[in-house]
Amino acid sequence: MAHHTLTASELTFAVVDPDWRARWIAGERPSTRSFAPAGTPRAMSLRFHKEAETLVAWLTAPASLGRAAAIDTVDGLLDHLWATSLQALTDRLFAQDRGEEAQIFTARMRAFCTRLIALRQRTKDFENWQDVFVAAEQDLARIPVPVGDGVVEIRARVDAIRIHPERRLEVVDYKLSQGARQRADLVQLAIYAHLLPIWRPGCDFCGTLEYYLPEFSDVQVSRDDLADIFAGLVAPVLQEMFLQPRPATPAAAAAPEHAAPDRGALAQKVVAAFRGFNLGVEVSGVVEGPQLVRLRLTPAPGVKVSSLANRAEDLQIPLSLAVPPLIKAGKGFVILDLPRPEPKACLLKDALAGPLGGALTSTVAFPIGMGVEGDPVVADFADPNTCHALVAGSTGSGKSEWLKAMVASLLLRSAPDHVQVALIDPKILTFAGVEGSPYLWRPVATTLADAMAILRDAVAEMDARYRVLARGGFVNLGERLAAGHTDLPFLVLIFDEFADLILAGRDEKKEFESLVARIAGKGRAAGIHLVLATQRPDRAVVTGLVKANLPLKVCLKVANAVNAQIVLDEPGAESLFGKGDLLCDFGKGLVRAQGLFIPQPEFLAAVGIGGRGGGRG
């Protein structure tokens, strides 16, 4: 099956501009940039989108949720913007004799704040801004769109996903110009609306174009109209572009699908780079993982590991690296991890068909990922060293995909009367579409109240199970299951984001920590296990009490070394590559692995929605 890649912007240009499309089909890569007429004040589109993203992020962040919810006027929002960024920006523009641009940009931001207050007012039972926004500047990476017998992978970045008053989801595109481009705007919105249900099946998206010219206007488009635009305008262009052979450039024709790095050349480059800092090393081995190339270094006499590690940032220049590499001591060598030129995906389905399938020996064993050398890295909720987990990772790290693969790996191997899950999904999208699954212990929780209710119910369930175990003379649930009593399934509670519960207030934090401590202390014997995940692992969220009660630590890429230290007790996770690259702490030192990926349709099938009826018996 043929695979092609395209951005949403490229596809939009191909639909609205036949000449652009013809050049693309001929093998060119035409630009998607457009230019305003000479003498027109700059629209500052990138800065507008950045300011909008930053403001929405602050409004919806757990740490500022209460303060942000108290703002109910346009001037209140503008005061926050003025204090954080707008004052400095306008001062700089006036100093550059760009006063007209400063005035227009300020008017656009006022219009945006006015729109936000209108959204707040239209939201029934508004408690905070998470009742309005689901996501801002959401990346959609490589969404597979079938075209004929092949697949076109489309990349896009959506300005906002909001909750519509009728409880649907609304995809929003911000625009700073209108006029003749409105047809292109509608096409791009239709592309987003087509991609999002593939990204999150089961979600229903309408669309809105919001224009800030600087005065505000909007165009609301129904789901059916968006589908008609895609079917009538976009789908025929995709067929024209990809159902006929394209001329291949010589370089493209010669490139292999996954170019393997030249080990010898890479080793020489690394040795030369360290030599430039008067540090002698030899490369004693090279191992290729799915996302990385691991070099085993032998330092010259007198060269310390810390001396090598301290040069991580300096290596970015001679080795052409986007981020500092991970350098740490191994057993008899020093580890240097570099990004693989062409990363390989690790699919859960393929892994289960290989060595991973045999490594999952218990009902509640699950994969952490695939190790650098291709070996499965496995944990088991039945093991006291991995019975509860803390998972951390910033946006784009692959945290949510890791959680889905973990859930799917449990459910694919068991029937609903053996394993049940409770899913807490404040952002709505991670576990979208699973309602009605026979594996759900409780309905998916999206509010703080529902999440706390699940924790309280789990503690009550745990106490009741202890009474059942005591009456039967069993030490734990596994022993009872082995004796043939299958009326009590294992129960796994998965929180995709627990920061909201910690930061909601002093009383809520105290109760949350108390319930977590009770489940962590007694849950394993009762077959009840916790997985708490967060994208902001700072000390206010990952408190000492929470961390101490979750023995397994899984850390995907985080923002900085402090976050990595909080989760793993040492830095390193800030240097990970994202997209499932992780470090795991079993209590015996860190292990690096690549998290597994399961496409959304396969995930829904795993949980018993639309294609599968509930695991093995």
CORWOZI-V571426 format. One record per run of one state. SS is the DSSP state (hx for helix, st for strand, lp for the rest). FROM is the first residue (numbers start at 1). LEN is the number of residues. If there is no record, write none. Layout:
{{SS,FROM,LEN} {SS,FROM,LEN}}
This chain:
{{lp,1,2} {st,3,5} {hx,8,9} {lp,17,1} {hx,18,8} {lp,26,19} {hx,45,16} {lp,61,1} {hx,62,8} {lp,70,4} {hx,74,22} {lp,96,3} {hx,99,24} {lp,123,6} {hx,129,3} {lp,132,1} {st,133,15} {lp,148,2} {st,150,14} {lp,164,5} {st,169,7} {lp,176,3} {hx,179,21} {lp,200,5} {st,205,8} {lp,213,3} {st,216,6} {lp,222,1} {hx,223,20} {lp,243,7} {hx,250,5} {lp,255,8} {hx,263,13} {lp,276,5} {st,281,8} {lp,289,3} {st,292,8} {lp,300,5} {hx,305,5} {lp,310,5} {hx,315,4} {lp,319,7} {st,326,4} {lp,330,4} {st,334,6} {lp,340,7} {st,347,1} {hx,348,6} {lp,354,1} {hx,355,5} {lp,360,5} {st,365,7} {lp,372,4} {st,376,5} {lp,381,8} {st,389,4} {lp,393,6} {hx,399,13} {lp,412,7} {st,419,6} {lp,425,15} {st,440,1} {lp,441,4} {st,445,1} {lp,446,2} {hx,448,25} {lp,473,4} {hx,477,6} {lp,483,7} {st,490,6} {lp,496,3} {hx,499,5} {lp,504,2} {hx,506,21} {lp,527,1} {st,528,7} {lp,535,9} {hx,544,5} {lp,549,3} {st,552,5} {lp,557,4} {hx,561,8} {lp,569,4} {hx,573,3} {lp,576,5} {st,581,5} {lp,586,4} {st,590,5} {lp,595,2} {st,597,1} {lp,598,2} {hx,600,7} {lp,607,11}}
